[in-house]
């Protein structure tokens, strides 16, 4: 503990010393005047020597001494309050900070998967601290629904709205595909992933871990501006890990899994991972993996923190004030 305005007690002591000196000087002059002029009451000692008078006088002086003591102590408490009794410490704040971009293919076959992803992150929003979440949807063209933000109430509201829209095929609330059908083709994953990568602010030197949760059936229909490989290289350049979810079970109809293998190779090179939607636990498992791998503990710059502690002094001052009122009532001043 220390005093922010350390000079305040010294100034108060100087004022109090000057007040005591003036009082004593006035007292001396008053006594000298009484001795010179005398007391204009004859035989007053007969009254002042009575036992009852002496008892009342002692009681009166004790009460006045108590009042004086309380006033002095209360004045000291007031001086300490004015001086700001505080604790001063140097802290180095630590926090988990990361950026997560949801990158969702909104072609017709992806609505169930997209609904699960946004529903999971809407549930997680209330437990996030320091993370920023963004949402971009794409089909033949990409649309940024909202940029990276730590306004978790807003994130939860938007994700819940899109979840309902995905589940109802666009009949509930907004049409989730609005703006994503302005180009030629469908599921242009290279363009969608590139748009998501460019949705991160800062350059590759940023210390915030960046990750993308990419959901796509990976059935490209059309000629994208960016190929999947080029989009993966862009993610690597910007130090973005990509976690891809592919809901298609390629082994079910004997279709060669070269498409899935290409997607897996691309996202593995970013340091992320590839997941088939094998169960309802897939999305939470990916979120947990991102949480384990991407949570970076950052130490902020040192800063001086001053914390005031007026509570005990305020309580003491109120108690002294109440006690002084009680004594003054007894004294009948």
C-alpha angles and dihedrals in degrees: 000000000000141000118256092200095040092169093063096083090048091052090046091050091051092050091047091049091051090049092051091049092051091048093051091047090051090046092054092050091048092052092047090051092049092050091049098045099033129213113297093218121087121224094000090151089076088066098040093050094057113114092230091051091049091050093051091045092052090048091048093050092047091052091048090049089051092050091048092049092050092048091051093048092044089050089053090051089050091051091051091049090051089048091056109235101220145158117234122199139160112236132186107204120218127200142160110247128176141142123234121187119193107214110189130185104217098192113134097268094055104060097098093049093045090051091054093049098049091042091054093049092044088057091047095049095086091056097049120110120183095349122121122214129197135179129214124172126194145177116146088347134019127244125190105221093188132344126239108301141160093210092116096182089057092044092052093047094050095044092048090051092052092045090057091046093051092048093049095042090245097310094110115067117322128010103252094206095057109135095007095092099060097102137059119275133007139267093018091180096177093057092042094050092046091052090051092050091051089051090078116092123222128035133275090282092068112119094214110104109239125205137170126210102208120192117186140139086222093223100138114201112183140011113300123201090231122040119222091255092051090050090050091051089051090052091050091049091054092044093245121152116215123209109192127200116198114185095191117106099211094183093061096076099024093252111157111258095221090116092054091044091055092051091047093051092050096049093042089058089057090057093252129103147245124238134183115213094248098150145001089265094064098093095046089047091054091048090051091050091050088048092052098043104031103042103109118191107220127192114212128213118289114262137180114246120197116194120189118217106193096142101094092042092050091051091047091049092051092049091049091049091052091047092051091052089052093051093045089053090053091048090048093219 
